[in-house]
Amino acid sequence: MYTSFDLFDEALPHDSKLIDKQYLAKRNYLCSKMQNHNFKACKIEWWHYITCR
C-alpha cells in the first residue's frame, strides 16, 4: 500500500499523487471491497474505514 498504516504524511489519502500506480490500484481494490460491505473510506487515511449502517 506504499505507506505503513500509522505514518502521517501527504501519501496517506486514497488518491495521493505521491504513490506509484500499482499501489494506487491496490488501494482502490481495497476500497471497492470495503464499500461492497457497507464501509465508507476515510479520505485522508487509506487504511481507515467507517461502518455505514
DSSP file (Angstrom, degrees, kcal/mol; ACC not computed):
  #  RESIDUE AA STRUCTURE BP1 BP2  ACC     N-H-->O    O-->H-N    N-H-->O    O-->H-N    TCO  KAPPA ALPHA  PHI   PSI    X-CA   Y-CA   Z-CA
    1    1 A M              0   0    0      0, 0.0     2,-0.7     0, 0.0    45,-0.1   0.000 360.0 360.0 360.0  -2.1    0.0    0.0    0.0
    2    2 A Y        +     0   0    0     17,-0.0     2,-0.3    22,-0.0     9,-0.0  -0.267 360.0  55.3  89.0 -42.9    3.2    2.1   -0.1
    3    3 A T  S    S-     0   0    0     -2,-0.7     2,-0.1     8,-0.1    16,-0.0  -0.837  86.6-108.4-116.8 157.2    2.9    3.5    3.5
    4    4 A S    >   -     0   0    0     -2,-0.3     3,-1.1     1,-0.1    -1,-0.0  -0.397  38.1-110.1 -71.7 162.6    2.6    1.9    6.9
    5    5 A F  T 3  S+     0   0    0      1,-0.2    42,-0.2    -2,-0.1    -1,-0.1   0.720 114.3  46.8 -72.3 -18.7   -0.8    2.3    8.5
    6    6 A D  T 3  S+     0   0    0      2,-0.0     2,-0.4    41,-0.0    -1,-0.2   0.220  82.2 111.9-110.1  16.5    0.4    4.7   11.2
    7    7 A L    <   -     0   0    0     -3,-1.1     2,-0.6     4,-0.0    -4,-0.0  -0.729  53.3-154.1 -86.1 136.1    2.5    7.1    9.0
    8    8 A F        +     0   0    0     -2,-0.4     2,-0.2    37,-0.0    37,-0.1  -0.856  44.8 102.0-118.0  97.9    1.1   10.6    8.8
    9    9 A D  S >  S-     0   0    0     -2,-0.6     3,-1.5     0, 0.0    -2,-0.0  -0.855  84.8 -70.0-154.4-169.4    2.1   12.4    5.6
   10   10 A E  T 3  S+     0   0    0      1,-0.3     8,-0.3    -2,-0.2     7,-0.2   0.567 117.9  69.3 -71.4  -9.2    0.9   13.5    2.2
   11   11 A A  T 3  S+     0   0    0      1,-0.2    -1,-0.3     7,-0.1     5,-0.2   0.460  79.4  84.7 -86.6  -0.2    1.0    9.9    0.8
   12   12 A L    <   +     0   0    0     -3,-1.5    34,-1.2    32,-0.1    -1,-0.2   0.873  61.0  93.2 -74.8 -39.6   -2.0    8.8    3.0
   13   13 A P  S >  S-     0   0    0      0, 0.0     3,-1.9     0, 0.0    31,-0.2  -0.177  83.2-117.6 -58.6 149.6   -5.1    9.8    1.0
   14   14 A H  T 3  S+     0   0    0     29,-0.7    14,-0.1     1,-0.3    13,-0.1   0.841 115.0  41.3 -52.4 -36.6   -6.6    7.2   -1.2
   15   15 A D  T 3  S+     0   0    0     28,-0.3    -1,-0.3    12,-0.1    -3,-0.1   0.008  81.6 156.6-106.0  27.9   -5.9    9.3   -4.3
   16   16 A S    X   -     0   0    0     -3,-1.9     3,-0.7    -5,-0.2    -5,-0.1  -0.254  38.3-149.4 -57.3 137.0   -2.4   10.6   -3.3
   17   17 A K  T 3  S+     0   0    0      1,-0.2    -1,-0.2    -7,-0.2    -6,-0.1   0.464  89.0  74.3 -83.6  -2.7   -0.3   11.7   -6.3
   18   18 A L  T 3  S+     0   0    0     -8,-0.3     2,-0.3     2,-0.1    -1,-0.2   0.513  83.9  77.0 -89.4  -5.9    2.9   10.7   -4.4
   19   19 A I  S <  S-     0   0    0     -3,-0.7   -17,-0.0     1,-0.1     5,-0.0  -0.739  86.0-100.1-109.4 156.4    2.4    6.9   -4.8
   20   20 A D     >  -     0   0    0     -2,-0.3     4,-2.1     1,-0.1     3,-0.4  -0.261  33.6-112.6 -66.9 156.4    3.0    4.6   -7.7
   21   21 A K  H  > S+     0   0    0      1,-0.2     4,-2.4     2,-0.2     5,-0.2   0.826 115.4  59.7 -60.6 -33.3    0.1    3.4   -9.9
   22   22 A Q  H  > S+     0   0    0      1,-0.2     4,-1.4     2,-0.2    -1,-0.2   0.891 108.8  43.3 -65.2 -37.9    0.5   -0.2   -8.6
   23   23 A Y  H  > S+     0   0    0     -3,-0.4     4,-2.4     2,-0.2    -2,-0.2   0.858 111.3  54.4 -74.4 -35.7   -0.1    0.9   -5.0
   24   24 A L  H  X S+     0   0    0     -4,-2.1     4,-2.5     1,-0.2    -2,-0.2   0.904 106.8  52.0 -62.2 -40.8   -3.0    3.2   -6.0
   25   25 A A  H  X S+     0   0    0     -4,-2.4     4,-2.2     2,-0.2    -1,-0.2   0.889 109.2  50.0 -62.5 -39.8   -4.6    0.2   -7.8
   26   26 A K  H  X S+     0   0    0     -4,-1.4     4,-2.5     2,-0.2    -2,-0.2   0.902 110.7  49.1 -66.2 -40.9   -4.2   -1.8   -4.6
   27   27 A R  H  X S+     0   0    0     -4,-2.4     4,-2.6     1,-0.2    -2,-0.2   0.917 111.6  49.1 -63.5 -42.6   -5.8    0.9   -2.5
   28   28 A N  H  X S+     0   0    0     -4,-2.5     4,-2.4     2,-0.2    -2,-0.2   0.876 110.2  51.4 -65.0 -37.4   -8.7    1.2   -5.0
   29   29 A Y  H  X S+     0   0    0     -4,-2.2     4,-2.2     2,-0.2    -2,-0.2   0.947 111.7  46.3 -63.5 -48.8   -9.2   -2.5   -4.8
   30   30 A L  H  X S+     0   0    0     -4,-2.5     4,-2.6     1,-0.2    -2,-0.2   0.922 112.4  51.6 -58.2 -44.8   -9.3   -2.5   -1.0
   31   31 A C  H  X S+     0   0    0     -4,-2.6     4,-2.5     1,-0.2    -1,-0.2   0.906 109.0  49.3 -60.9 -43.8  -11.7    0.5   -1.1
   32   32 A S  H  X S+     0   0    0     -4,-2.4     4,-1.7     2,-0.2    -1,-0.2   0.901 112.5  48.0 -65.1 -40.1  -14.1   -1.2   -3.5
   33   33 A K  H  X S+     0   0    0     -4,-2.2     4,-0.6     2,-0.2    -2,-0.2   0.913 112.8  48.0 -66.5 -42.6  -14.2   -4.4   -1.4
   34   34 A M  H ><>S+     0   0    0     -4,-2.6     5,-1.6     1,-0.2     3,-1.1   0.910 110.9  50.8 -65.1 -41.3  -14.8   -2.4    1.8
   35   35 A Q  H ><5S+     0   0    0     -4,-2.5     3,-1.5     1,-0.3    -1,-0.2   0.836 102.1  61.5 -65.9 -31.7  -17.5   -0.3    0.2
   36   36 A N  H 3<5S+     0   0    0     -4,-1.7    -1,-0.3     1,-0.3    -2,-0.2   0.702 105.5  49.3 -64.6 -18.1  -19.2   -3.5   -1.0
   37   37 A H  T <<5S-     0   0    0     -3,-1.1    -1,-0.3    -4,-0.6    -2,-0.2  -0.084 128.7 -93.2-114.5  31.7  -19.5   -4.5    2.7
   38   38 A N  T < 5S+     0   0    0     -3,-1.5    14,-3.0     1,-0.2     2,-0.4   0.805  81.9 131.8  65.9  35.8  -21.0   -1.2    3.9
   39   39 A F  E   < -A   51   0A   0     -5,-1.6     2,-0.4    12,-0.2    -1,-0.2  -0.909  45.1-145.3-112.5 147.3  -17.9    0.6    4.9
   40   40 A K  E     -A   50   0A   0     10,-3.2    10,-2.8    -2,-0.4     2,-0.2  -0.929  19.9-121.1-112.4 135.6  -17.0    4.1    3.9
   41   41 A A  E     -A   49   0A   0     -2,-0.4     2,-0.6     8,-0.2     8,-0.2  -0.496  15.9-127.9 -75.8 139.6  -13.4    5.2    3.2
   42   42 A C    >   -     0   0    0      6,-2.7     3,-1.0     3,-0.4   -28,-0.3  -0.794  20.1-142.8 -80.7 123.0  -11.8    8.0    5.2
   43   43 A K  T 3  S+     0   0    0     -2,-0.6   -29,-0.7     1,-0.2   -28,-0.3   0.749  93.7  46.8 -65.2 -25.6  -10.5   10.3    2.6
   44   44 A I  T 3  S+     0   0    0    -31,-0.2     2,-0.4     1,-0.2    -1,-0.2   0.549 112.4  47.2 -98.0  -5.8   -7.3   11.3    4.4
   45   45 A E    X   -     0   0    0     -3,-1.0     3,-1.2     3,-0.2    -3,-0.4  -0.958  64.0-154.8-138.2 117.9   -6.2    7.8    5.5
   46   46 A W  T 3  S+     0   0    0    -34,-1.2    -1,-0.1    -2,-0.4   -41,-0.1   0.754  96.8  46.6 -64.4 -24.1   -6.1    4.8    3.1
   47   47 A W  T 3  S+     0   0    0    -42,-0.2     2,-0.5   -35,-0.1    -1,-0.3   0.531  91.9  95.1 -94.5  -6.8   -6.4    2.3    5.9
   48   48 A H    <   +     0   0    0     -3,-1.2    -6,-2.7    -6,-0.3     2,-0.3  -0.766  47.0 170.9 -98.3 122.8   -9.3    4.0    7.8
   49   49 A Y  E     -A   41   0A   0     -2,-0.5     2,-0.4    -8,-0.2    -8,-0.2  -0.939  19.6-146.7-129.1 152.0  -12.9    2.9    7.1
   50   50 A I  E     -A   40   0A   0    -10,-2.8   -10,-3.2    -2,-0.3     2,-0.3  -0.951  23.6-115.6-121.1 136.2  -16.1    3.7    8.9
   51   51 A T  E     -A   39   0A   0     -2,-0.4     2,-0.6   -12,-0.2   -12,-0.2  -0.534  24.6-160.5 -71.4 131.8  -19.1    1.4    9.2
   52   52 A C              0   0    0    -14,-3.0    -1,-0.1    -2,-0.3    -2,-0.0  -0.892 360.0 360.0-116.0  98.7  -22.2    2.7    7.4
   53   53 A R              0   0    0     -2,-0.6    -1,-0.1     0, 0.0   -14,-0.0   0.351 360.0 360.0-128.4 360.0  -25.3    1.0    8.8
